[in-house]
Amino acid sequence: EKGGFDSFMDKEIHDQPQAVADTLLGRTDATGALVLDDLRIDESVLRAVNKIIVVACGTAAYSGHVAKYAIEHWCRIPVEVELAHEFRYRDPIVDERTLVVAVTQSGETMDTLMAVRHAREQGAKVISIVNTHGSTIPRESDAVLYTHAGPEIAVASTKAFLAQITAAYVLGLYLAQLRGNKFPDEIARLLDDLRAMPRKIQTVIERGEYVRATARSMEKSDKVLFLGRHVGFPVALEGALKLKELAYIHAEGFAAGELKHGPIALIDEGQPVFVVVPSPRGRDSLHSKIVSNIQEIRARGARTLVIAEDGDDAVRPYADEIFWIPQAPTLLQPLLAVVPLQIFAMALATAKGLDVDQPRNLAKSVTVE
Ligand code: BG6
């Protein structure tokens, strides 16, 4: 069943282009407009939404962080992201105009289920983004948007994460269409950008051997840091989580802008730091800001492992290693940038002789609070 791969995780990383393509499939009508048949919430209710709260745990919560950047940008609705267990127990402000989006691969995570129940008791509408058909959370939601990643066997999530991000983009574009934030041709263009992503993800996977070789050379690392800005920030958090889960290495993700407010104290000679670099073609100064961050940490001895877009020559002088990814709009870049980090964690864990499919102490689906 591993399809010739050494582990389910390796297979599932290779399944990612398909998972994203399948999650995008059948979402438009003959005119090219987005239609979400399984979203059975009255359009007038969705038009009246004045706040979105994404609730989830673990990797699924990081897909929610990406969703926040995309949905706020496209729809101009405030989006909060909260760990489901924190949401449930802090007396959150939720009412009939709040849309709660619950993201879960299994559809069974108890913390997320309790958050869904609490939100509905307060009158909120709940849309769940779920991979597993017939699970509990979609049954208890007002509507469901299924990801089509197929069964995910490895405990640490990979393809479900990319499918969750994709579903969140689809939801964001659908809300933008419904609420008139974007013209139909703008939506169509963004959908075209999204449909180009599976092929680019495939390219990143094909370049994986360089990442694996780097990981094998870092078998002795005991601490790895990850930096990102904007949507690169949740990618950094997910890269750190993968390394903790799979290789049992102390890893932390930071917003790069936070460096000088504390984390830079962690940098000493040889400290490996991954940096997710946004597209240099973006309009604002995001890119130059992160290039300065790379310079700052390198000047203090960091070994910089940089994920950058093809053609981004500005990072070359400051990178010890560069993992190139194809060009893509900044908001969509997480679908590419996280892949080398998944491969890195898997390869490092494998080099340490660990079971990447069944890490110690973890369960695929946590059905207790
Ligand atoms: C954890 C899993 O226990 O639950 C993670 O080990 C996962 O991989 C998290 O991200 C949330 O699970 P789900 O099924 O709600 O997405």
Residues whose N, C-alpha, C, O or C-beta is under 5 A from the ligand:
A	BS01	BG6	C57 G58 T59 A60 V103 T104 Q105 S106 G107 T109 V155 A156 S157 L362 A363 K364 V366
